[in-house]
């Protein structure tokens, strides 16, 4: 499920207070690899359905969250669960590599 853009102002409410894990895509307009990974992240969000939310955070417009989580290079994908960072994927990685890092932290509704 894609929740769109998140900002410094609504980060705590949208991401940290979410009952569903949230994958935040830290990106910037000028970052070419960010534009490559963005459709992959959206696809993961669509396929995960109710088990995952996906949000995008523009680091140039939201320096507070970027600094708080020590994002030094982009794209950085950070998975938050119960208000805590549980996984981080740095750089433009293929979909299966991203899923390998985040899937263990997602509640599976299939076969539960």
C-alpha positions, 0 to 999 in steps of 0.5 A, spaced: 500 500 500 503 506 497 502 512 502 505 517 498 510 522 500 512 523 508 515 529 511 519 531 517 512 534 519 508 528 519 513 522 519 512 520 526 505 520 525 505 517 519 511 512 519 513 511 527 505 510 529 503 506 524 501 499 526 503 496 519 510 496 517 512 502 513 518 502 508 521 509 507 524 510 500 529 516 502 530 519 495 532 526 492 530 529 485 537 529 482 539 522 484 539 518 478 539 511 482 533 513 486 529 514 480 531 507 478 529 504 485 522 508 486 518 503 481 521 497 484 519 500 491 512 502 489 511 495 486 513 491 492 508 496 496 503 494 491 504 486 492 505 486 499 498 489 500 496 490 507 502 487 510 506 493 508 506 501 507 511 504 502 512 512 503 517 516 500 521 522 503 525 527 499 531 528 503 532 535 500 526 538 503 526 534 509 533 534 513 530 532 520 528 525 518 534 524 514 539 526 519 535 523 525 536 516 521 543 518 519 542 517 512 548 518 508 547 516 501 541 515 497 537 511 495 536 508 502 530 504 504 529 504 511 523 499 514 520 501 520 516 496 525 513 498 531 516 505 531 523 502 530 528 501 524 528 494 523 532 493 516 536 498 511 537 497 504 542 502 501 543 503 494 539 501 488 538 494 489 534 489 485 527 487 487 529 480 490 535 483 494 530 488 497 525 483 499 530 478 502 532 484 507 525 486 509 521 480 508 523 477 515 520 483 518 513 483 515 507 479 518 505 474 513 497 473 513 498 467 508 497 461 511 497 464 518 
